[in-house]
Amino acid sequence: MKPLTIVIFLVMLIGCKPPQQTNIVVDDLTQYVNPFVGTWGDGNTYPGAVAPFGLVQFSPDTEKKSWRGPSGYEYPDSTLYGFSMTHFNGTGVPDLGDFLFVPSTGMPKTTPGTRKHPGSGYITPFSHQQEKASPGYYSVFLPEYNINVELTATDRAGMMKLTFPETDSANVLIDLSHVLKQKVVWSHVRIENEQLITGYHQVYGWAKERHLYFAARFSKPFETCKIVNGGKYQSTDSYYFDSKYESSGKNIQCVARYNTQKDESVLVKIGISAVSTKNALENLDAEITGWNFSKVQEQTRTKWNNALNQITIEGNQWEKETFYTSMYHLYLTPNIYQDVDGSYRGFDQNVHQAKGFTNYTIFSLWDTYRAVHPMFNLIESKRNADMVNSMLAHYDQSADHLLPVWSFYNNENWCMIGYHSVSVIADAYLKGLSGIKAERAYEAMKTTARNPDYDGLSDYEKLGYVPFDNERESVSKTLEYAYDDYCIAQMAKKLGKTDDYNYFMKRSMAYKNVFDPSTGYMRGKDRKGNWRTPFNPVRYEKAGDFTEASSFQYTWYVPHDIQGLMNLMGGKENFVNQLDALFEMNEKEEGSGHFDGSIGQYWHGNEPSHHITYLYNYAGQPWKTQKLVHQIMKTKYGNQPNSLCGNDDCGQMSAWYVFNILGFYPVCPVNEQYLIGSPCAKAAVVHLSNGKQLKMKALNYSDENIYIHSMQLNGKNWNKTYIPFDEIKNGGKIIYTMGANPNKNWGVEADSKPMSISKEK
């Protein structure tokens, strides 16, 4: 008997199982996910078929031209255009929506039409009563054509199952001119044979030059397949020969037609690539080997169950559905951005090979550095290290020698502010993620932070702040640069770079230069040092001195030195009074802006406010944090469409919820402390990336018992309002004891408050 046979025999004999790579017990948690949950009117998640972190997001598009549906799908809509391959997760700007597939019967329509006049094109009615979605799966019935549509997806490919009625005109149209809001500047389609169509398009939009290729295989030969260019069917019957098998232009469609029996299914599987149609076909054939739709669906559902089981909670139906839907959102972005052979189109528009890492794209860093990447450090550390290396590859390919700001595919759109790649990189390195070359990463961080051409950095370095007469959103930029500089300083310290540490720590104090002691708020200052007048801290002005907020919100953005801010405000009492005013002031105060998710002038629907509820911990009043956390969790989230109080912003809104279920949140990610809020479930288990378990229990927890009366951390009584990373990095146990009334003796000692640079005055 061979040695391997003996081992297998012994294992079977003694009833043991071979060692597993993970200790996660996988339950079917997909049942608790509602992919329709999002926000209406300004960014939505998409309900289509997608694998965790998948490049393909095969989803219906109900919106095409409007800013109100950046992800392509608005739940109140009753018509859809078709099903496209790529989508954003709840961003504020529309793009993607590549390669629309449109099933129909009868004479095919080749123009989209409009929502107001559905008969004017291929846009068609549908009903939510005949629509289903779950992780990795979507289906809808199209009553106008009596067609049932089912979608599923892998990382780089999608599969469509179309069940037709009996007809001699079953059609599948591919519209290469379709994208969300943006513009296709060129496209090409090629009918390779009677079951294969390939093509590409180049898009000018939020990304200025984006290339994408596809290869679509059909389960049965076409009866006919025709190309439409500029609204006319391609024909060889012209004076000059014009191939009927391929065409190029700005407005290209391709129509495949079939004869079908009643309830006959035609399947289409589509691979995509940013490199070539050859790679798109290789992606497709590698990831979907046959025509078994259910098998592909089940494989992707299993991937989702593995992802959702990274954190399990004990709770009621509403809590589970809201939590696991948030987990689902967390795993939608960033996306794998390389082909099965490791090649990808880079920021320099050349084709590169990812060596030693998996390349990712879609980095909405102004949003996601706050909670998304800190959560990945705990439960997806290998992926987060790959994401860091993807950012460094972007830096290597950047003509400006800058890390990504808001990048997707082979582009940088320069949206939002700061250089928050440095926060993600420093946080990952300081938490011990392997596979990151520290010196290379540090050089990229330092070079980015000293680029004289980027958004007022030259003035910031000379003056100690960004002046409003030379740069819009100047105060927000000053504050965010100061935090980012703190991140660089912490990595410099770890690497023994004392001079750099001192330099960037000094820059991290720049927030003091835009604090106006006469008003108690952050305020714009010109190059000569004069304050902006007139000044109203509540007033919101688009493209003013603050980014998507007012001074009332942004004044609190000093995550690395809250005690220093408290000192500027005149001490603890003034700090608390001003913080109370934020939550108590009328949300419709004259001149103020309005973002969804308001509690007074606190706007949970946008990221600048996401850390503010925890600031009471620094002032010895943690019970106020506990109350506010529960209020937000119960009123600004939910398990129904339109439950989110703001754009999900590539998972940040949802990551906030995931952290707060556990009772803590990374206000300042790189200082390796999680601030304690209040747990919002009876129990939870976090399966850390290193195979260890972090267990949380909230004794006596209920909707009324929201205040921490006592706490234990790894068997020790815990009276601090923060949890050090070192206490949980190898697993552990957190036990909260909850009550209905505030315990004003817990977490109020001098040594209970979280870390700040400055000392109390």
Number of C-alpha atoms within 10 A of each C-alpha: 5 6 8 9 10 11 12 13 12 12 13 12 9 8 9 10 9 10 7 7 7 11 11 19 9 14 13 13 21 22 14 21 23 23 25 23 25 32 24 22 18 20 27 31 32 31 30 31 30 35 29 29 21 22 31 29 34 34 30 30 28 25 24 25 15 14 18 19 30 31 32 36 27 29 20 12 15 13 21 26 27 23 25 28 28 25 30 26 26 29 22 20 18 27 26 24 27 29 28 24 24 24 26 23 21 12 9 19 19 22 18 21 16 19 20 8 10 16 14 14 16 21 22 25 19 18 14 12 8 12 15 17 19 21 29 29 26 24 23 19 21 20 13 11 16 15 20 20 20 22 28 33 36 28 25 29 31 30 28 24 22 23 22 26 20 15 15 14 19 26 24 22 25 27 23 27 25 27 25 27 21 20 17 24 16 18 22 20 26 20 20 15 13 15 16 20 24 24 26 26 25 21 25 15 19 21 19 14 17 21 22 22 25 29 28 24 22 20 15 14 16 18 13 12 21 19 26 21 19 15 13 12 15 19 14 11 10 8 6 7 9 13 13 17 18 18 20 17 17 18 20 27 29 25 22 24 22 20 16 17 14 10 14 15 19 18 20 22 25 28 32 33 30 24 23 22 22 16 23 28 23 19 25 28 17 13 17 21 10 11 15 12 19 12 13 22 22 14 16 23 24 20 16 23 20 19 20 26 22 20 22 21 22 13 16 10 11 13 21 20 21 25 28 25 28 29 23 25 28 30 24 22 25 28 25 22 28 27 27 17 11 15 20 25 23 23 23 14 15 11 15 17 16 19 9 10 18 20 27 27 23 23 24 24 27 21 23 26 22 26 28 26 31 27 22 20 24 24 20 19 22 19 22 25 25 21 25 26 23 22 27 23 18 24 21 17 18 17 10 13 15 24 27 28 21 22 22 21 24 23 24 21 14 13 14 16 20 23 25 27 28 31 26 28 31 29 25 24 23 17 20 14 18 14 14 18 11 18 12 10 21 19 13 21 28 18 15 21 23 14 16 14 10 15 19 20 23 17 17 21 16 9 15 21 31 33 28 21 14 13 18 20 24 28 29 30 27 29 29 23 26 28 31 25 27 30 30 28 26 21 26 25 14 15 13 11 13 12 12 17 22 14 15 22 21 15 22 27 24 23 26 19 19 24 21 16 13 7 12 18 22 27 27 30 23 16 14 9 13 11 17 15 9 5 12 16 18 20 16 21 16 13 13 19 27 25 21 21 30 26 23 23 23 23 23 21 24 23 23 24 21 22 26 20 25 22 16 18 21 13 16 19 12 15 24 19 10 16 19 14 15 20 18 13 14 14 19 12 13 10 13 19 18 17 17 16 19 19 18 16 26 27 25 23 22 22 21 23 18 22 21 22 22 25 24 22 24 25 21 21 22 29 26 19 21 24 16 19 23 22 13 18 18 15 12 20 23 22 24 17 18 19 17 26 23 28 27 28 26 26 28 29 30 27 27 24 23 26 20 22 24 27 25 22 29 24 25 26 24 27 22 19 21 21 26 25 31 26 28 27 24 19 21 21 21 22 22 23 19 15 15 17 21 21 21 23 23 24 18 14 21 15 10 12 17 27 27 28 20 18 22 15 17 15 11 11 11 19 19 21 27 23 20 14 14 11 13 19 18 15 19 17 18 23 21 25 18 23 18 15 13 19 17 15 14 21 26 20 12 12 11 18 23 24 20 18 14 15 12 12 11
